[in-house]
Amino acid sequence: MARSKISRTSPKTVARTHSVADWIKHQANMDLLRFITCGSVDDGKSTLIGRLLWETQQIFDDQINALQADSKRHGTQGNEIDFALLVDGLTAEREQGITIDVAYRFFATPNRKFIVADTPGHEQYTRNMVTGASTADAAIILIDARKGVLAQTRRHAFLASLMGIRHVVLAINKIDLVNYDRTIFDAIHAEFKSSFDAFGFKTVVAIPLSALKGDNVTTRSARTPWYVGPTLLGCLETLAIEHPVDTQTVFPVQWVNRPNAEFRGVSGTLASGHIAVGDEVRVTASGQTAKIARIVTSDGDLAVATARDAVTLVLDREVDASRGDVIGRANQPLEMTDQFEATIIWLHDEAGLIGRNYDIKLANQWAGASLTSLKYRINVNSQAHETCRQLGLNDIAVANLALGKPVVFAPYAQSNVLGAFILVDKQSHVTVAAGLIRHNLRRAQNVHRQALGISRPDRERMNGHAGKVVWLTGLSGSGKSTLANALEKELYAQGKRTYILDGDNIRQGINRDLGFTEADRVENIRRVTEVARLMMDAGLIVITAFISPFRAERQMARELIGPDHFLEVFVDTPLALCEERDPKGLYKKARTGQLPNMTGISSPYEAPKSPDLIVDGTLGDYSETVRLLAAKL
């Protein structure tokens, strides 16, 4: 495919003095800079990238024709070319004139190769900006010269700092719309520097430019004679990036490669460090060690593998290694933890709550995780630390997390592979947060499970029955407590050892410090689950009677107690009948505004999707239900 212009680094240009082979070798050895563009909505990010692609002659003939046709059709720049259309690929972006997704583009000059990520400016797409920043070496932060430093400017600068970016180009764009005024440029530059000294940026280069007109993008503009710094492209070409060298060998296992009975290897991509044939390695979780017998790739065996090599390791003996394990050097063991402090960036509309159970993905490892405390929320405008009890969309906070099992980790400052993670909602499987590990809480090393002489099977044999948890859920007034009492009487008559955990009784003791907000309801059920599990471990049949309005917490209870010992019973009673019964007068108070956060009125109830048993709460006679449950137990 022909280009409208010959690229400065094309084989035709180089061939005058060098061979094509020399050009290919030159391209392969060129330094690569990854950078992001970020800023507020309509600051000109996509236009700037389009201008860079145009000026560096990276556009094909058919792209130019399509660009000219699209520019004429959309009419955003009159008869001129709209360079933003080179990058804004989504239909919604072109219609609205904004960036939604992260758009990656490659271009090159004789001095360097570049991969640029155009990230969204809207606050609601913060997650996309975090994605782009996670692999970037530098950030171009655009500021509209007419608007100055905005809240989104501060947010994006802060996020860039959090993700480890240390080099910033402050592109003060649309300088043509303020008549190339130096005082405006100097004022914006000064405000940015004073606000962000605490972020730890190594370099901040401010450039006055017009992405639309081309001023100071690739060539110095005669309309800014007062500016003596580099052009944007010149700055990017000469920016000195020092990539941290992580010597720790980290090999996340992606899968066990066993095409036949004669071959078994563990496959993955070496995240950091290096590894050689003959090296002794350790499977971190099990502690088993072995030596590397072969390093296999699609192009043949290697003697040594380095970071980012995709390889299959053949070990000299059988060890317990599978997907989710992390392999390191035997003489440089990797750390494990089940509790750590992290910076959390909340990415979902649904609130992040203390005690709610999520799935965590850290490198190739999955585990259950929950927020155990929210230390503070960070105000992106002032960087002040603010108290909070839950996390909302785009909140940035420091929190403690507890995991269901130990995982291999490292602080994010040391390793972006073992220090960065995501939280995933267990019900919807949506990514709700991104996190950066700050440090280990060091509790896993100091707290150990104590081996007991009498176990649950011993207690169950003495009781004459297995320990179980019968979890009754339904609206207030649905009949949960009535059913719980009837069931316990029947089991007691059969000589079974039982105990009822009732919502009202629990709130008079262990949970009397909790209210009825969504966060408090989550913590209420978390505590009840822990108590029920202990009582079940004692060999008792535990009957819980709680509204437990959220599926996530009921699923957490099932997983913690164990599906073989857990029966979820949904007492299905229409809201109208519950209000008619209203044994405690709660619905009446809620309807008159005296009782906020009433489940079914002002707070949601998420009915079970697949409970173990559904009880018709309209009947009032639970004798048949009691018989069925007693038989199950």
PEZI-V206191 format. One record per backbone hydrogen bond with DSSP energy under -0.5 kcal/mol. NH is the residue of the N-H (numbers start at 1). CO is the residue of the C=O. E is the energy in kcal/mol with one decimal. If there is no record, write none. Layout:
nh-><NH & NH>
co-><CO & CO>
e-><E & E>
This chain:
nh-><4 & 10 & 14 & 15 & 16 & 17 & 18 & 23 & 24 & 25 & 26 & 27 & 28 & 29 & 30 & 30 & 33 & 35 & 35 & 36 & 37 & 38 & 40 & 43 & 48 & 49 & 50 & 51 & 52 & 53 & 54 & 55 & 56 & 57 & 58 & 61 & 64 & 65 & 66 & 67 & 68 & 69 & 70 & 71 & 72 & 73 & 74 & 75 & 78 & 80 & 83 & 85 & 86 & 87 & 88 & 89 & 94 & 95 & 96 & 97 & 98 & 103 & 103 & 104 & 105 & 107 & 109 & 113 & 114 & 115 & 116 & 117 & 118 & 118 & 119 & 119 & 121 & 125 & 126 & 128 & 129 & 130 & 131 & 132 & 133 & 134 & 135 & 136 & 137 & 138 & 139 & 140 & 141 & 141 & 142 & 142 & 143 & 145 & 145 & 147 & 148 & 154 & 155 & 156 & 157 & 158 & 159 & 160 & 161 & 162 & 163 & 164 & 165 & 166 & 167 & 168 & 169 & 170 & 170 & 171 & 171 & 172 & 172 & 173 & 173 & 175 & 177 & 178 & 179 & 180 & 181 & 185 & 186 & 187 & 188 & 189 & 190 & 191 & 192 & 193 & 194 & 195 & 196 & 197 & 199 & 200 & 201 & 202 & 203 & 205 & 206 & 207 & 209 & 209 & 210 & 214 & 215 & 216 & 217 & 218 & 219 & 224 & 225 & 227 & 228 & 232 & 233 & 235 & 236 & 237 & 238 & 239 & 241 & 242 & 243 & 246 & 247 & 250 & 250 & 251 & 252 & 253 & 254 & 254 & 255 & 257 & 257 & 258 & 260 & 263 & 265 & 266 & 267 & 268 & 270 & 271 & 271 & 272 & 273 & 275 & 277 & 278 & 279 & 281 & 282 & 283 & 284 & 284 & 287 & 290 & 292 & 293 & 293 & 294 & 295 & 296 & 297 & 300 & 302 & 305 & 307 & 308 & 309 & 311 & 311 & 312 & 313 & 314 & 314 & 315 & 316 & 321 & 324 & 325 & 327 & 328 & 330 & 332 & 337 & 340 & 341 & 342 & 343 & 344 & 344 & 345 & 346 & 346 & 347 & 348 & 352 & 353 & 354 & 355 & 356 & 358 & 359 & 360 & 361 & 362 & 362 & 363 & 363 & 365 & 367 & 369 & 370 & 371 & 371 & 372 & 372 & 373 & 375 & 375 & 376 & 377 & 378 & 379 & 379 & 380 & 383 & 386 & 386 & 391 & 394 & 395 & 397 & 398 & 399 & 399 & 400 & 401 & 402 & 403 & 404 & 407 & 409 & 410 & 412 & 414 & 415 & 419 & 421 & 422 & 423 & 424 & 425 & 426 & 429 & 432 & 432 & 433 & 434 & 435 & 436 & 437 & 438 & 439 & 441 & 446 & 447 & 448 & 459 & 460 & 461 & 462 & 463 & 464 & 465 & 468 & 469 & 470 & 471 & 471 & 472 & 472 & 473 & 474 & 478 & 483 & 484 & 485 & 486 & 487 & 488 & 489 & 490 & 491 & 492 & 493 & 494 & 495 & 496 & 498 & 499 & 501 & 501 & 502 & 503 & 506 & 507 & 508 & 509 & 511 & 512 & 514 & 521 & 522 & 523 & 524 & 525 & 526 & 527 & 528 & 529 & 530 & 531 & 532 & 533 & 534 & 535 & 536 & 537 & 538 & 539 & 540 & 541 & 542 & 542 & 543 & 544 & 544 & 545 & 546 & 554 & 555 & 556 & 557 & 558 & 559 & 560 & 561 & 562 & 565 & 566 & 567 & 569 & 569 & 570 & 570 & 571 & 571 & 572 & 572 & 573 & 578 & 579 & 580 & 581 & 582 & 585 & 589 & 590 & 591 & 592 & 593 & 594 & 595 & 599 & 600 & 601 & 602 & 603 & 606 & 607 & 612 & 613 & 615 & 617 & 617 & 619 & 622 & 626 & 627 & 628 & 629 & 630 & 631 & 632 & 633>
co-><59 & 7 & 10 & 11 & 13 & 14 & 14 & 19 & 20 & 21 & 22 & 23 & 24 & 25 & 26 & 27 & 113 & 33 & 115 & 138 & 117 & 140 & 142 & 40 & 44 & 45 & 46 & 47 & 48 & 49 & 50 & 51 & 52 & 54 & 53 & 2 & 60 & 61 & 62 & 63 & 64 & 65 & 66 & 67 & 68 & 69 & 70 & 71 & 75 & 77 & 81 & 82 & 83 & 84 & 84 & 87 & 90 & 91 & 92 & 93 & 93 & 101 & 118 & 102 & 116 & 114 & 112 & 31 & 107 & 33 & 105 & 35 & 103 & 116 & 37 & 117 & 99 & 122 & 123 & 125 & 125 & 126 & 127 & 128 & 129 & 130 & 132 & 133 & 34 & 34 & 167 & 36 & 139 & 169 & 38 & 140 & 171 & 143 & 173 & 144 & 144 & 150 & 151 & 152 & 153 & 154 & 155 & 156 & 157 & 158 & 159 & 161 & 160 & 137 & 137 & 203 & 139 & 168 & 205 & 141 & 169 & 170 & 207 & 143 & 171 & 209 & 174 & 175 & 176 & 175 & 178 & 181 & 182 & 183 & 184 & 185 & 186 & 187 & 188 & 189 & 190 & 191 & 192 & 193 & 196 & 197 & 196 & 166 & 166 & 168 & 204 & 170 & 172 & 207 & 215 & 210 & 210 & 219 & 214 & 214 & 214 & 221 & 222 & 224 & 226 & 216 & 217 & 231 & 232 & 233 & 234 & 235 & 239 & 240 & 241 & 244 & 245 & 248 & 272 & 327 & 269 & 325 & 252 & 267 & 267 & 255 & 265 & 256 & 263 & 260 & 257 & 313 & 255 & 311 & 309 & 250 & 269 & 250 & 246 & 305 & 303 & 292 & 276 & 290 & 328 & 288 & 282 & 326 & 283 & 281 & 279 & 291 & 314 & 314 & 302 & 312 & 300 & 297 & 295 & 275 & 273 & 270 & 306 & 268 & 309 & 296 & 266 & 294 & 312 & 313 & 291 & 319 & 253 & 322 & 251 & 282 & 280 & 329 & 407 & 401 & 439 & 399 & 436 & 342 & 397 & 434 & 344 & 395 & 432 & 432 & 391 & 351 & 389 & 371 & 353 & 369 & 424 & 367 & 422 & 360 & 365 & 361 & 420 & 362 & 360 & 358 & 402 & 353 & 356 & 370 & 400 & 400 & 373 & 398 & 398 & 386 & 396 & 377 & 384 & 378 & 379 & 377 & 384 & 352 & 346 & 392 & 344 & 376 & 342 & 397 & 373 & 340 & 370 & 338 & 368 & 337 & 335 & 418 & 437 & 411 & 411 & 415 & 435 & 361 & 433 & 359 & 430 & 357 & 425 & 423 & 430 & 423 & 345 & 421 & 343 & 419 & 341 & 341 & 339 & 443 & 443 & 446 & 455 & 456 & 457 & 458 & 459 & 460 & 460 & 540 & 565 & 542 & 469 & 567 & 470 & 544 & 569 & 547 & 475 & 479 & 480 & 481 & 482 & 483 & 484 & 485 & 486 & 487 & 488 & 489 & 490 & 492 & 491 & 496 & 541 & 499 & 543 & 500 & 545 & 502 & 503 & 505 & 506 & 506 & 509 & 511 & 517 & 518 & 519 & 520 & 521 & 522 & 523 & 524 & 525 & 526 & 527 & 528 & 529 & 530 & 531 & 532 & 533 & 534 & 536 & 535 & 497 & 468 & 540 & 499 & 470 & 542 & 501 & 472 & 550 & 551 & 552 & 553 & 554 & 555 & 556 & 557 & 558 & 562 & 563 & 469 & 471 & 567 & 568 & 613 & 473 & 569 & 570 & 615 & 571 & 574 & 575 & 576 & 577 & 578 & 582 & 585 & 586 & 587 & 588 & 590 & 589 & 589 & 597 & 603 & 598 & 598 & 598 & 549 & 605 & 568 & 568 & 570 & 572 & 615 & 616 & 620 & 622 & 623 & 624 & 625 & 626 & 627 & 628 & 629>
e-><-0.9 & -2.1 & -2.0 & -2.6 & -0.8 & -1.7 & -2.8 & -1.8 & -2.6 & -2.4 & -2.6 & -2.6 & -2.3 & -1.8 & -0.6 & -0.8 & -2.5 & -0.5 & -2.2 & -1.7 & -2.3 & -2.5 & -0.6 & -1.4 & -2.1 & -2.1 & -2.6 & -2.4 & -2.3 & -2.5 & -2.2 & -3.1 & -2.1 & -1.4 & -2.6 & -1.7 & -2.2 & -2.4 & -2.3 & -2.8 & -2.7 & -2.1 & -2.9 & -2.8 & -1.9 & -2.3 & -3.0 & -2.1 & -0.8 & -2.1 & -0.9 & -1.5 & -1.7 & -1.5 & -2.7 & -1.6 & -2.1 & -2.4 & -2.1 & -2.5 & -1.0 & -0.6 & -1.8 & -0.5 & -2.4 & -1.9 & -2.6 & -3.0 & -2.7 & -2.1 & -2.8 & -2.2 & -3.0 & -0.6 & -1.9 & -0.8 & -0.5 & -1.6 & -1.5 & -0.9 & -1.3 & -2.3 & -1.9 & -2.1 & -2.2 & -1.4 & -0.8 & -1.1 & -3.2 & -1.3 & -2.1 & -3.5 & -0.7 & -2.3 & -2.9 & -0.7 & -2.2 & -0.5 & -2.5 & -1.5 & -2.5 & -1.9 & -2.5 & -2.7 & -2.2 & -2.5 & -2.7 & -2.4 & -2.1 & -2.6 & -2.3 & -1.6 & -2.4 & -0.6 & -0.5 & -2.5 & -3.0 & -0.6 & -2.7 & -1.5 & -1.1 & -1.1 & -2.1 & -1.7 & -1.4 & -1.9 & -1.2 & -1.0 & -1.2 & -2.6 & -0.9 & -1.6 & -2.9 & -2.1 & -2.2 & -2.4 & -2.4 & -2.2 & -2.3 & -2.3 & -2.2 & -1.6 & -1.6 & -0.6 & -1.4 & -1.0 & -0.5 & -2.6 & -1.6 & -2.3 & -0.6 & -2.7 & -2.3 & -0.5 & -1.4 & -2.8 & -0.7 & -1.2 & -1.5 & -0.6 & -0.5 & -1.2 & -0.5 & -1.9 & -0.5 & -2.2 & -2.7 & -2.4 & -2.3 & -2.4 & -1.4 & -1.1 & -0.9 & -0.6 & -0.7 & -0.8 & -0.9 & -0.5 & -1.7 & -2.4 & -0.6 & -2.9 & -0.5 & -3.0 & -1.3 & -0.6 & -2.9 & -0.8 & -0.6 & -1.3 & -2.2 & -2.3 & -2.9 & -2.1 & -2.5 & -2.1 & -0.5 & -1.0 & -1.2 & -2.4 & -2.2 & -2.3 & -2.1 & -3.2 & -3.2 & -2.8 & -0.8 & -2.2 & -2.9 & -2.0 & -2.3 & -0.6 & -3.1 & -1.7 & -0.5 & -2.9 & -0.6 & -1.4 & -2.6 & -3.3 & -0.8 & -3.8 & -1.9 & -2.4 & -0.7 & -2.4 & -2.9 & -2.4 & -0.5 & -0.6 & -2.2 & -1.5 & -1.9 & -2.3 & -2.6 & -2.2 & -2.3 & -1.0 & -2.1 & -1.6 & -2.8 & -2.7 & -2.6 & -0.6 & -3.7 & -3.1 & -0.6 & -2.7 & -3.2 & -0.6 & -2.5 & -0.6 & -0.6 & -2.5 & -1.2 & -3.7 & -2.6 & -3.2 & -2.3 & -0.5 & -2.4 & -0.5 & -0.6 & -2.4 & -1.5 & -3.0 & -2.0 & -0.5 & -0.6 & -0.6 & -2.3 & -1.2 & -0.7 & -1.8 & -1.4 & -3.7 & -3.3 & -0.6 & -2.9 & -0.7 & -3.5 & -3.3 & -0.6 & -2.3 & -2.5 & -2.4 & -2.4 & -2.6 & -2.6 & -0.5 & -2.3 & -2.6 & -2.4 & -3.2 & -2.9 & -2.5 & -1.8 & -1.7 & -2.6 & -1.7 & -2.1 & -0.8 & -2.2 & -1.6 & -2.4 & -3.1 & -2.8 & -0.5 & -1.8 & -2.5 & -0.6 & -1.3 & -2.1 & -2.7 & -2.1 & -3.1 & -3.0 & -1.3 & -2.0 & -0.5 & -2.2 & -0.5 & -1.9 & -2.8 & -2.1 & -1.8 & -2.4 & -1.9 & -1.2 & -1.3 & -2.4 & -3.3 & -0.7 & -3.4 & -0.8 & -2.5 & -2.5 & -0.5 & -2.0 & -2.3 & -2.8 & -2.3 & -2.1 & -2.6 & -2.4 & -2.2 & -1.8 & -2.5 & -2.9 & -2.1 & -1.1 & -1.7 & -2.7 & -0.6 & -1.7 & -0.5 & -2.9 & -0.7 & -2.0 & -2.6 & -1.8 & -1.1 & -1.6 & -2.1 & -1.9 & -1.6 & -2.5 & -2.0 & -2.1 & -2.5 & -2.1 & -2.0 & -2.3 & -2.2 & -2.5 & -1.9 & -2.3 & -3.0 & -2.4 & -1.9 & -2.3 & -2.5 & -2.2 & -1.1 & -1.8 & -1.8 & -2.4 & -3.1 & -0.8 & -2.7 & -2.7 & -0.6 & -2.5 & -1.7 & -1.6 & -2.8 & -2.1 & -2.3 & -2.1 & -2.5 & -2.6 & -2.6 & -2.3 & -1.9 & -0.8 & -2.7 & -3.1 & -0.6 & -0.5 & -2.6 & -2.8 & -0.7 & -1.2 & -2.4 & -1.0 & -2.1 & -2.6 & -1.9 & -2.5 & -3.1 & -1.2 & -1.4 & -2.5 & -2.7 & -1.2 & -1.3 & -2.6 & -0.9 & -0.6 & -3.2 & -2.0 & -1.8 & -1.9 & -3.1 & -0.8 & -1.4 & -1.6 & -3.2 & -2.0 & -1.0 & -1.2 & -0.7 & -3.0 & -2.0 & -2.2 & -2.7 & -2.7 & -1.8 & -2.0 & -1.8>
